[in-house]
Structure formats: C-alpha cells, structure tokens
Amino acid sequence: MLVVSPLSEDTDQEVRTESDDISNDVMLDVLKAVNARVKKLDRDHDVPYVARYSQDGEKIYIDRHMPKSFHHHERRIDTDRFLILHEVIEKALLDELGLHYLHAHQIALRSERAAVEAAGVPWKAYNDYTQEHTKQIGGAA
C-alpha cells in the first residue's frame, strides 16, 4: 500500500529545480535524493548481475569486483549512484505496486538511463561498461 504524506521541510529542500518538462536538473535531484536514503551499501560480496537489494530493502549490494567508476573522455564517472538508483526504484515498484519483476526492472532501467544521461554520460558508454563487468562478474561467480 502506498503511503501518502505531505512533503517534509527536508524533502522540500531537496528540490532544487521545478519543471513539468523532462529536466536533467530534476533527474539529478532525484538521483541525489534516492542515494541519500540508502542506509547501507555493501560491496563485500559476490553479487549476480552486479547489484541487488536485500529482502527488506534496507541494504543495496554491489558486487565486490565492480569498479566504483570508469573513465570516459578524460572524465571519471562514478557508477555506484546509478546502480543504487536502479535497485531502489526496482524494489519500491515490486513492494509498493506489486509489479512483475520484468516491469519493475524496465522502469528502473529507464530511470537509470535518464540519470546517466542527465549526468552528461552517454548511455552507450555506461551500458557497455556495466555489461562488460556483468559478464566478467557472472563468469567469475
């Protein structure tokens, strides 16, 4: 069941940009807000498919072999924040709306892509990088 509650002052302060249009700035606000809510991040285990969430959703796991960043055109791109966003959205959609995993995964993947692109990172570069590590990790596990 979804809980409807008014915005707290803290939540209201997270919103730096207001727009009814698709906005990179709003997406970057979302990325920060979601990552700020993650209580525990665990990078000490082997995790199939790079990242997962705990049963209760309190912890996000990222595979211990997954690098925290990659370089693209002389820029270091931190990847954990995008993986966390994906996992949190996926878990929320499964728990709160009872969606099928495939539907929750697709929405989470599209949100991840929107955040990656809002950060000025080409999706192909990011996705190629994560997929390369997914195969390496999957083969090593």
N, C-alpha and C positions, 0 to 999 in steps of 0.2 A: 504494500500500500504506500502510495506517495504521501509524504508529509508536506503540507503547505504551511510555510511560516513566513512572517514578514522578514525583510532584509534587516539584519543587524547593522549597527553602525560600522562594524569591522568589514562586513561583507560589502556594504555600500561603498566603502573606501577602496575596495579592490578594483572597482570600475573606474578606469582612467579615461575611457573613451566611450561615448554613446553614439550608436548608429543603428538604424534599422536595415542598413545595407550591409552586404558582406564586407567585413573590415579586417585587415591584418592586425590592426592595433587591438581590436576587441578579441581576436583569437589569441593574441599574445597575453592579454589579460586573463583569458580562460586558462591558458597553459600555466601561468603563474599560480592562479587560484587553486587549480586542481593539484598541482605539485605541492603546494603549501599544506594541503590537507592529508597528505600521506604521512602516516605516523611512523612506519617502519619500512626501510628499504634493505633488503638482504641480497648481497652479491657474493655469498659464500658457498653456493651450491650449484650443482649441475641442473639446468632447467631446460626441459624440452621446449623447442620453439622460442628460445631466447628469454622470454619473460612470462610470468604468471602472477596470479594473485592468490592469497591464502583463502581458505574456505570462508572465513568470516570477513574477508576483505580488508583486514587491518594491516596486512603486510603485502608489499609487492616484492617479488623475487625477480632478479635479473641474473642471468647465467654468469658464473664467475669468470668465464672465458670471454665474455662480450666486452670489448673495449668500451670505455666510457665516452670516447669521442673518435672522430676521424677528421682528416684534413681534406678540404675541398677548396681548390684555388687559393692556397696560402691562408686559409681560414680554418680554425679548429671548431668543429661542430660537436657540441655536447649532445649525446643521444639519449641518455637516461630519461630526461624530461619528456621526450616524445613517447618513449616506451611506457613510462608511467601513465601518461595521459590515456594511451590506448587501453591499458589494463583497467584503470579506474572506470572509464566510460563503459567498457565491456561488462565489468562486474555489476555496475549500477543498473544497466539495462536488463541484465539477467535477473537480478534480485528485485528490482523495483517494478519492472514492467512484465517480467516473466517471458521475455522474448526468447526465441530459439537461439542457440549459440551462434548459428550462421548469421542471423540477422544482427545480433549484438556485435559480432565480430566485424561485419561490414560497416556498421555505423562507426565503430571505434576506429577502424582503419581509415575511413574517410575523414574523421576528426583528426587523427594523427597526421594524415597528409595535409590537411588545411593548416595545422600548426607548423609543420615543417616548412611549408611554402610561405607562411606568414613570417617565419624567421629568416626568409630570404635564401633558403636552401632548396635547390632543385630536387623535386621528389625522386627523379630517376637516380640521382647520385646517392641520396639517403637510402632509398629502397634497395638499390644494388648492393650497397654496403651491408645493410642489415640482412638481406637474403644470403649474401656470401657467408656471413657469420652464422646464420641459421643452419646452413648446410654443414659448416665445419663443426659447430656445436652438436648438431644432430648426429653427425657421423662419429663424434668422439664419445657421446654419452652411452 
